[in-house]
C-alpha cells in the first residue's frame, strides 16, 4: 500500500467572518476570496497563471 503526505501550502482568505452567513453558491452574493501561499512556495508557483472559464 502506498502512502503519501498532504501538506498545506497556503490558505484561502476573504472578508467573510461568519460561516453561517455565507451564501451556499458563489452567484448568491459571496464576497471575493483570494489565495495566500506560504513564502517558501512562491518560487515554484511563480509561473502559474489563472484561467477564466
C-alpha positions in Angstrom: 0.0 0.0 0.0 1.3 3.4 -0.9 1.1 6.3 1.4 1.6 10.0 0.9 1.6 13.1 3.0 -0.5 16.1 2.2 0.8 19.5 3.4 -1.0 22.8 3.1 1.0 25.3 1.1 -1.4 28.2 1.8 -4.8 29.3 2.8 -8.0 30.9 1.3 -8.9 34.2 2.8 -11.9 36.5 2.4 -13.7 39.3 4.2 -16.4 36.7 5.3 -16.2 36.4 9.1 -19.3 34.3 9.9 -19.6 31.0 8.0 -23.2 30.8 9.0 -24.0 33.9 6.9 -22.1 32.6 3.8 -24.2 32.0 0.7 -24.4 28.4 -0.5 -23.4 29.3 -4.0 -20.9 31.8 -5.3 -23.5 33.5 -7.5 -25.6 34.3 -4.4 -23.5 37.4 -3.5 -20.5 35.7 -1.9 -17.6 38.1 -1.1 -14.4 37.8 -3.0 -11.7 35.4 -1.8 -8.0 35.0 -2.5 -5.2 32.5 -2.0 -2.3 33.3 0.3 0.7 31.0 -0.2 3.5 30.2 2.2 6.6 32.2 1.3 8.7 29.1 0.6 6.3 28.0 -2.1 6.3 31.2 -4.1 9.3 30.4 -6.4 7.6 27.1 -7.5 4.3 28.9 -8.1 5.7 31.9 -10.0 5.0 30.6 -13.5 1.4 29.6 -12.8 -1.4 31.6 -14.5 -5.1 31.8 -13.8 -7.6 30.7 -16.4 -11.1 32.1 -16.7 -13.7 29.6 -17.8 
